[in-house]
């Protein structure tokens, strides 16, 4: 049926999501999902939202959620955009704010959806290489551009840029939008949301999938100057005016309001990450510092693909990328203490 495709469809290289296998008793450490359940308040809010009102369209503007996000980050609702996952938000960002004649800049190792969006929207881009420690050197981005986007902490490396470095870039890059993709910021970094009022060209994108345990609900948002948000809204309303359903809106508000539960699970993951790092280091693995809910690990004496395959036979799945520069690394999601122990036990057996 490909003869009926539009010409651009033939040219696309779609994003390949992490594997979601249906295997009983699997230890799934490949897609950076939160190992802890959502807040009980989320489940209660979703249950309460199930009723006769489901026959009605949801609020197209996500008013209550935008207000909740604004209150959380001390912004105004006009500075908040909400969407059906941060992936959809990013798709609108690429079309509304980054589609210019110049070249878009982003790291050579980063979220692999970025080049996919460039292909979809016909955006020219340049990959800026990370240094030999997988760090982003923002001085390399001081050149004419259509915009700059990077994940912070970066994926799949987990490396973090300090907030002061982002401010340094914004002071020098004033003629285009700088997008900071903060899917993992809650696991060890400081959000650039605090810079939104000062820099009109800054857009911060976040998700509730990771730190709020809501990957299955698909809720994302962006924070920025009201003019940037208005541009995103124009694209959204030209594509899908009702991106978030009633259950997602109710659950997202509850997740953001339950700060105590968020802090408890977040700290558990941070603590588990450091314990897992220590255990992997003891086994001879090398890793860059991570501020995310995953570790990017390489063993100098063992092939990463072989290690990932051996773990799979033991019912443990990690992410391996067949890509230049990182083909000898595994990205390992931080699980519960029990899951991490099982991983380390399996690796100890494999490495013997």
C-alpha positions in Angstrom: 0.0 0.0 0.0 3.0 2.3 0.1 2.1 3.6 -3.4 -0.6 5.7 -1.6 1.7 7.3 0.8 2.5 11.0 0.7 6.1 11.6 -0.7 7.5 12.6 2.7 6.4 9.4 4.4 8.8 7.4 2.2 11.7 9.6 3.6 10.9 9.2 7.3 13.0 7.2 9.7 10.5 6.8 12.6 11.5 6.7 16.2 11.9 3.2 17.7 10.5 3.0 21.2 11.9 0.8 23.9 10.8 -2.8 23.9 7.6 -3.5 25.8 7.7 -7.3 26.1 4.8 -9.3 27.6 6.8 -11.8 29.7 5.8 -12.8 33.2 8.2 -12.0 36.1 10.4 -9.8 33.9 12.7 -7.3 35.5 12.2 -4.4 33.0 15.1 -1.9 33.1 15.0 -0.7 29.5 12.6 2.2 29.2 13.3 4.4 32.3 9.8 3.8 33.8 9.4 4.5 37.5 9.5 1.3 39.5 7.0 2.7 42.1 3.2 3.0 41.6 1.6 6.4 41.1 0.4 8.4 44.1 -2.7 6.9 45.7 -4.3 10.4 45.2 -3.8 10.0 41.5 -5.7 6.7 41.4 -8.5 8.2 43.6 -8.8 11.2 41.3 -9.0 9.1 38.1 -11.6 6.9 39.8 -13.6 9.9 40.7 -13.4 11.2 37.2 -15.0 8.1 35.8 -18.7 8.9 35.4 -21.4 10.3 33.1 -19.1 13.3 32.2 -17.0 11.0 30.0 -19.7 11.5 27.3 -18.5 15.2 27.2 -15.4 16.6 25.7 -12.6 17.5 28.2 -11.5 21.1 28.8 -9.5 21.9 25.6 -7.3 24.3 27.4 -6.5 22.0 30.4 -7.3 25.0 32.6 -7.0 23.3 36.0 -3.8 21.5 35.1 -2.2 24.6 33.7 -3.0 26.4 36.9 -1.6 23.6 39.0 1.6 23.6 37.0 1.8 27.4 37.2 1.4 27.3 40.9 4.0 24.6 41.3 6.6 26.6 39.4 5.5 30.0 40.5 4.5 31.1 37.0 1.2 32.1 35.4 -1.2 29.8 33.4 -0.3 31.9 30.3 3.2 30.6 30.6 2.1 26.9 30.6 1.2 24.6 27.7 -0.1 21.1 28.3 -0.2 18.2 25.9 -0.6 14.4 25.4 2.9 13.5 26.6 6.1 15.5 26.3 6.6 13.8 22.9 3.5 15.5 21.5 4.5 18.8 23.2 8.0 18.5 21.5 6.3 17.8 18.2 4.4 21.0 18.5 7.6 22.8 19.6 9.5 21.7 16.5 6.7 22.9 14.2 5.8 26.1 16.0 9.2 27.4 17.2 12.0 25.6 15.4 10.9 25.4 11.8 13.1 28.2 10.3 15.5 28.5 7.3 18.6 28.3 9.5 19.9 25.1 11.0 18.7 23.6 14.3 21.4 22.5 16.8 21.3 19.6 19.2 23.8 17.0 20.5 25.0 14.1 18.5 24.0 11.8 21.4 20.6 12.7 22.8 16.9 11.9 22.6 16.5 10.1 19.2 13.1 11.7 18.6 14.8 15.0 17.7 16.0 14.0 14.2 12.7 12.2 13.6 10.8 15.5 14.1 13.3 17.2 11.8 12.5 14.7 9.1 8.8 15.0 9.6 8.8 18.8 9.5 11.7 19.2 7.0 14.0 21.0 9.5 17.7 21.2 8.7 19.8 20.3 11.7 23.4 19.9 12.9 24.6 17.5 15.5 27.0 19.0 17.9 29.4 16.3 19.3 29.5 15.7 23.0 33.0 15.7 24.5 34.9 12.6 25.4 33.2 12.5 28.8 29.7 12.8 27.1 29.3 16.4 28.3 27.6 19.1 26.4 29.9 22.1 25.7 27.5 25.0 25.3 30.2 27.2 23.7 29.9 24.9 20.6 26.4 26.2 20.1 27.4 29.9 19.8 26.8 30.0 16.0 23.9 31.1 13.8 21.0 28.8 14.3 17.2 28.2 14.0 17.1 27.1 17.6 18.9 24.9 20.1 17.4 21.9 21.9 19.0 19.5 24.4 17.9 17.2 27.1 19.0 18.0 30.6 19.9 15.6 32.1 20.9 14.2 28.7 19.7 10.9 27.4 21.0 8.3 27.1 24.0 9.5 29.1 22.4 11.0 32.2 24.9 13.9 32.3 23.6 17.1 33.8 24.2 20.8 32.9 24.2 23.2 35.8 21.5 25.9 35.7 24.2 28.6 35.6 25.5 27.1 32.3 22.1 27.3 30.7 21.8 30.9 31.8 25.2 31.5 30.3 23.9 30.2 26.9 20.7 32.2 27.1 22.7 35.4 27.7 24.5 34.8 24.5 21.9 33.2 22.2 19.1 35.7 22.1 17.8 35.5 18.5 16.4 31.9 18.6 14.5 29.6 21.0 16.5 27.5 23.4 14.5 24.3 24.4 15.5 22.4 27.5 14.0 19.0 27.6 13.7 18.1 31.3 12.2 14.6 31.3 14.6 13.5 34.0 15.3 16.7 35.9 13.6 15.6 39.1 16.2 12.9 39.7 19.1 15.2 40.4 19.0 18.6 38.7 17.5 22.1 39.1 14.8 23.0 36.6 15.4 25.9 34.2 11.8 26.9 35.0 13.2 29.4 37.4 14.7 31.2 34.3 11.5 31.5 32.3 10.6 35.0 33.6 14.1 36.4 32.7 14.6 34.9 29.2 11.8 35.3 26.7 13.4 32.7 24.3 13.6 29.9 26.9 11.2 26.9 26.7 11.3 24.2 29.3 9.6 20.8 28.5 8.7 18.3 31.1 6.7 15.0 31.5 4.9 13.3 34.3 5.9 9.9 32.9 9.1 9.5 34.9 9.2 11.1 38.3 5.4 11.0 38.8 5.0 7.3 37.7 2.5 8.2 34.9 4.1 6.9 31.7 0.8 5.2 31.0 -1.3 8.4 31.3 0.7 10.4 28.7 0.9 14.0 30.2 3.5 16.6 29.3 3.9 20.3 29.5 6.0 23.3 28.5 6.9 26.4 30.4 7.9 29.6 28.7 7.1 33.2 27.8 3.4 33.8 26.9 4.3 34.4 23.3 6.0 31.0 22.9 3.0 29.3 24.6 0.6 31.1 22.2 2.6 29.7 19.3 2.3 26.2 20.6 -1.4 26.7 21.2 -2.0 27.8 17.6 -0.3 24.6 16.4 -2.2 22.4 18.9 -5.6 23.9 17.9 -4.7 23.3 14.3 -4.0 19.7 15.0 -6.0 18.4 18.1 -8.0 20.8 20.3 -8.6 18.2 23.0 -5.2 16.5 23.6 -5.8 15.5 27.2 -8.8 13.4 28.3 -10.7 13.9 31.5 -8.9 11.0 33.3 -5.4 12.3 32.3 -6.3 15.9 33.5 -7.6 14.7 36.8 -4.7 12.3 37.5 -2.1 14.9 36.5 -3.4 17.5 38.8 -3.4 15.0 41.7 0.1 13.9 40.9 1.5 17.4 41.1 -0.4 18.2 44.2 0.9 15.2 46.1 4.3 16.6 46.8 5.0 14.4 49.8 4.6 11.2 47.8 6.6 12.6 44.9 9.5 13.4 47.3 9.4 10.0 48.9 9.6 8.0 45.6 12.1 10.5 44.0 14.5 10.1 46.9 14.2 6.3 46.8 15.3 6.3 43.2 18.2 8.7 43.8 19.4 6.6 46.7 19.0 3.4 44.7 20.8 4.9 41.7 23.9 5.6 43.9 23.8 2.1 45.4 23.5 0.6 42.0 26.4 2.8 40.7 28.5 1.5 43.6 27.6 -2.1 42.8 28.3 -1.7 39.1 31.6 0.0 39.8 32.7 -2.9 42.0 32.0 -5.2 39.1 34.3 -3.2 36.9 31.8 -1.0 35.0 32.6 2.6 34.0 29.8 5.2 34.0 29.5 8.9 33.5 27.9 10.8 36.4 24.1 10.5 36.2 21.4 12.9 37.4 18.6 10.7 35.9 16.8 7.5 36.8 19.2 5.4 34.8 22.9 4.7 34.5 24.9 4.5 31.3 27.4 1.6 31.9 30.3 0.1 30.0 32.6 -2.8 30.9 36.1 -2.6 29.4 36.4 -6.4 29.1 32.9 -7.4 28.0 30.9 -6.6 24.9 27.7 -4.6 25.8 25.5 -6.4 23.3 26.6 -9.8 24.7 26.0 -8.6 28.3 22.5 -7.4 27.4 21.7 -10.7 25.7 23.0 -12.7 28.7 20.8 -10.6 31.0 17.8 -11.2 28.8 18.2 -15.0 29.2 17.9 -14.3 33.0 14.7 -12.3 32.6 16.3 -8.9 32.9 16.0 -6.4 30.0 18.3 -3.3 29.7 18.6 -0.9 26.7 21.5 -1.4 24.2 22.0 1.0 21.3 23.7 -0.1 18.1 25.1 3.4 17.5 28.5 4.9 16.9 30.4 6.0 20.1 27.9 4.2 22.5 27.7 0.6 21.1 29.7 -0.6 24.1 27.3 1.0 26.7 24.1 -0.3 28.3 21.4 2.1 29.6 20.1 0.6 32.8 17.0 2.0 34.4 17.1 2.3 38.2 14.6 -0.2 39.6 13.6 -1.1 43.1 16.3 -2.2 45.6 15.2 -5.8 44.9 15.4 -5.4 41.1 18.8 -3.7 41.4 20.1 -6.6 43.5 18.9 -9.1 41.0 20.6 -7.2 38.2 23.9 -7.1 40.1 23.7 -10.8 41.0 23.1 -11.7 37.4 26.0 -9.6 36.2 28.3 -11.1 38.8 27.4 -14.6 37.4 27.8 -13.4 33.8 31.2 -11.7 34.3 32.8 -14.7 36.0 
